[in-house]
Amino acid sequence: MAQVCPISTRRVDANMVRVISFQVALFTLILLITKESAFAFVLLFDFFMRTLRQSHLSPFYTVAKFVLDGWGVAPKLCDESPKRFALYMGLVASLFLVLFYAAGFTTFATVISIVLLICALLETLLDFCIGCKIYYAIQVGKGFLSNGRNIE
């Protein structure tokens, strides 16, 4: 049985998400190899633009749209809310990357980069979204804690 979001009726293209995740993984890998904070800023900018729903300003979205349109890939729609939650998690991770690199805490930045890389690769290669799983767990937890559903 497929997981669905009880809150939002918005849908997003899962293919678009996977192509963007590939780019996040690529930039994160380059960041890990070079330790050049400019790549962390690119990640932060891209996550920020997509969080604000300004996809036309997102470099990763623009490239993904070009690739998917060029290949003629049909959209594969999925619920937006879990993907949006994962997007916010990526925004927070990239914000910490920028802050830790700016402060000189490269060890902490490296750990966050590795986690971001793993999450992006899982989405890209296996269509497995860690942020989405956390989102669903939160929704289930909220359901158990809501009035009238408590187990006594």
Secondary structure as GFF3:
##gff-version 3
##sequence-region A 1 152
A	DSSP	beta_strand	11	13	.	.	.	ID=ss1
A	DSSP	alpha_helix	14	34	.	.	.	ID=ss2
A	DSSP	alpha_helix	37	51	.	.	.	ID=ss3
A	DSSP	three_ten_helix	55	57	.	.	.	ID=ss4
A	DSSP	alpha_helix	59	71	.	.	.	ID=ss5
A	DSSP	beta_strand	77	79	.	.	.	ID=ss6
A	DSSP	alpha_helix	80	103	.	.	.	ID=ss7
A	DSSP	alpha_helix	106	126	.	.	.	ID=ss8
A	DSSP	alpha_helix	130	145	.	.	.	ID=ss9
###
